[in-house]
C-alpha cells in the first residue's frame, strides 16, 4: 500500500556505504528526505545523487537530512560515494525489506512494458516520524529542483 501524508514512516536500520549502520529513529527531531533509487552508478541514479549532493548545503540549512537507499551492497555504494564525491549517507537494502515497507518496489511501467523492480520514490518525513510527502515514480532528472519547489526552498 502506498504511503500517504500523515502515515507513520516505517522505521529501519540499514548498513551504509561507510560501514556504519543508520536507523531512521536517529533522526527524530529533524526532517528527512528519504529517496529510493534503482542502482548505484547508472546514469539516472548518478544524476539524481549529484543533484542531491549539489543541493545538500541548502537542504541542511533548511533542517533536512538526505538519505539514499538502493538494493546495492555497501561496497558498491562506497565506490559510488567515492566516484561522485557524495556527501550524504547511501544505505544498502539488498533484501528489499525497506523498499517494500515504503512501497518503493513492485510493478512499474518501463519502456511501455510492465516490469517488477525498484520504483524511484522520495519521501519527506517530518520531525515526528510522519510522512509529509510521498512521491512515487519520480524522474531522476529535475527531481531535486521539483522537490525544492514543493518544499518552498527556492
C-alpha positions as CSV (number, residue, x, y, z in Angstrom):
1,X,0.0,0.0,0.0
2,X,1.3,3.4,-0.9
3,X,2.2,5.7,2.0
4,X,0.4,9.0,2.3
5,X,0.9,12.2,4.3
6,X,0.2,11.6,7.9
7,X,1.2,7.9,7.9
8,X,4.0,6.8,10.3
9,X,7.2,6.4,8.4
10,X,8.3,2.7,8.6
11,X,11.4,2.6,10.8
12,X,14.5,0.8,9.6
13,X,18.2,0.2,10.4
14,X,20.4,-0.4,7.3
15,X,24.1,-0.6,6.6
16,X,25.7,2.5,5.0
17,X,28.4,2.8,2.4
18,X,30.9,3.7,5.1
19,X,30.2,0.5,7.1
20,X,28.1,2.3,9.8
21,X,24.5,1.4,10.4
22,X,21.9,4.0,10.1
23,X,18.5,4.0,11.8
24,X,15.6,6.3,10.9
25,X,14.8,6.9,14.5
26,X,18.3,8.5,14.9
27,X,16.9,11.5,13.0
28,X,13.8,12.2,15.1
29,X,13.5,15.9,15.6
30,X,14.8,16.6,12.0
31,X,13.1,16.4,8.7
32,X,14.4,13.6,6.5
33,X,14.4,13.3,2.7
34,X,14.5,9.6,2.1
35,X,14.9,8.6,-1.6
36,X,14.9,5.2,-3.2
37,X,16.8,4.7,-6.5
38,X,17.3,1.6,-8.7
39,X,21.1,1.2,-9.0
40,X,24.3,3.0,-8.0
41,X,26.5,4.3,-10.8
42,X,23.8,4.2,-13.5
43,X,23.2,7.4,-15.5
44,X,19.9,8.5,-14.0
45,X,20.8,7.5,-10.4
46,X,24.1,9.3,-10.7
47,X,22.3,12.5,-11.9
48,X,19.8,12.3,-9.1
49,X,22.5,11.7,-6.4
50,X,24.7,14.5,-7.7
51,X,21.6,16.8,-7.7
52,X,21.1,16.0,-4.0
53,X,24.8,16.5,-3.4
54,X,24.8,19.9,-5.0
55,X,21.7,20.9,-3.0
56,X,22.8,19.4,0.3
57,X,24.1,22.6,1.9
58,X,20.8,24.5,1.3
59,X,18.8,21.4,2.3
60,X,20.8,21.0,5.5
61,X,20.5,24.7,6.3
62,X,16.7,24.3,5.9
63,X,16.8,21.5,8.5
64,X,16.7,18.4,6.2
65,X,18.8,15.2,6.3
66,X,19.1,13.3,3.0
67,X,19.3,9.5,2.9
68,X,19.5,7.5,-0.3
69,X,18.5,3.8,-0.4
70,X,19.2,1.1,-3.0
71,X,19.5,-2.6,-3.2
72,X,23.2,-2.3,-3.9
73,X,25.7,-3.8,-1.4
74,X,27.7,-1.4,0.8
75,X,30.9,-2.0,-1.3
76,X,29.3,-0.8,-4.5
77,X,27.7,2.2,-2.6
78,X,31.2,3.1,-1.3
79,X,32.5,3.1,-4.9
80,X,29.6,5.4,-5.9
81,X,30.3,7.8,-2.9
82,X,34.0,7.9,-3.8
83,X,33.5,8.3,-7.6
84,X,30.9,11.1,-7.3
85,X,32.0,12.7,-4.1
86,X,28.6,12.1,-2.5
87,X,28.3,13.8,0.9
88,X,25.2,12.1,2.4
89,X,24.6,8.5,3.6
90,X,23.7,5.9,1.0
91,X,22.1,2.8,2.6
92,X,22.0,-0.8,1.4
93,X,18.8,-2.8,1.3
94,X,19.6,-5.9,-0.8
95,X,16.7,-7.9,0.7
96,X,14.3,-5.1,-0.3
97,X,12.5,-5.1,3.1
98,X,12.7,-1.3,3.5
99,X,11.8,-0.8,-0.2
100,X,8.7,-2.9,0.3
101,X,7.8,-1.2,3.6
102,X,7.7,2.1,1.6
103,X,6.1,0.5,-1.4
104,X,9.1,1.5,-3.5
105,X,9.4,-1.9,-5.0
106,X,6.8,-3.6,-7.2
107,X,5.2,-3.3,-10.6
108,X,6.1,-0.4,-12.8
109,X,6.0,0.6,-16.4
110,X,9.3,0.7,-18.2
111,X,9.5,1.5,-21.9
112,X,5.9,0.6,-22.3
113,X,6.2,-2.8,-20.6
114,X,5.1,-3.8,-17.1
115,X,8.1,-4.9,-15.0
116,X,8.8,-5.5,-11.4
117,X,11.6,-3.5,-9.8
118,X,12.6,-0.5,-7.7
119,X,10.1,2.4,-8.1
120,X,12.1,5.6,-7.9
121,X,10.4,7.3,-5.0
122,X,11.1,10.1,-2.5
123,X,9.6,10.6,1.0
124,X,9.8,13.7,3.2
125,X,9.5,12.6,6.8
126,X,8.7,15.2,9.4
127,X,10.4,15.7,12.8
128,X,7.8,13.4,14.5
129,X,8.4,10.5,12.1
130,X,5.3,11.0,9.9
131,X,5.2,11.1,6.2
132,X,5.0,14.7,5.0
133,X,5.2,13.9,1.3
134,X,5.2,10.6,-0.6
135,X,6.3,11.0,-4.2
136,X,6.2,7.8,-6.4
137,X,7.5,7.2,-9.9
138,X,9.6,10.4,-9.9
139,X,12.0,11.2,-12.7
140,X,15.7,11.3,-11.9
141,X,16.4,14.5,-13.9
142,X,14.9,17.6,-12.4
143,X,13.5,15.8,-9.3
144,X,15.6,17.7,-6.7
145,X,14.6,21.0,-8.3
146,X,10.9,19.9,-8.1
147,X,11.3,18.8,-4.5
148,X,12.9,22.1,-3.6
149,X,10.0,24.0,-5.1
150,X,7.4,21.8,-3.3
151,X,9.2,22.4,0.0
152,X,9.4,26.2,-0.7
153,X,13.2,26.2,-0.7
154,X,13.6,28.2,-4.0
